[in-house]
Amino acid sequence: MGTPDADAQTPPETPAPANQFDRLCHRVSRQPGGPDRHTIFPRDVDAEQRTVRWLTVDAACVVDLESVR
């Protein structure tokens, strides 16, 4: 056990989720004049943070995980 000051500065451990991908959400945007777009973002962020913490790609870039294992 460390000193009280050292313990106060140590962040608590966060248990890892059973599946790391459970932390992500996925949305598909249908584009009438172009390719459909897939957007992936963290499930636990608020609407404001979501505007800066996301990734969007064309549907053609998305593959089924099982097909590439």
Buried (B, 14 or more C-beta within 10 A) or exposed (E): EEEEEEEEEEEEEEEEEEEEEEEEBEEEEEEEEEEEBBBBBEEEBEEEEBEEEBEEEEEEEBEEEEEEE
